[in-house]
Amino acid sequence: MTINMGAADRVIRLIVGTVLILAPVFDLFGMTASTPAIVASVIAGIVLVLTAFFRFCPLYRVVGASTCKR
């Protein structure tokens, strides 16, 4: 895996991912009645946090994009 994410991209992904993971816990978006919305939120949050942790985005690789400075 080649690093293809810059620092700003990582920080944004970590913040948004953490919010999406914690949203069902604190009922931030009123999702208590919708199980599919809770599952989708947590999965999306985990993906964002993992891509930030590994500094690699598979979608960036497919489209040939990179936000890191070389």
ABEGO torsion letter per residue (X at the ends): XBBABBAAAAAAAAAAAAAAAAAAAAGAAGAAABAAAAAAAAAAAAAAAAAAAAGBBAAAAAAGBBABBX
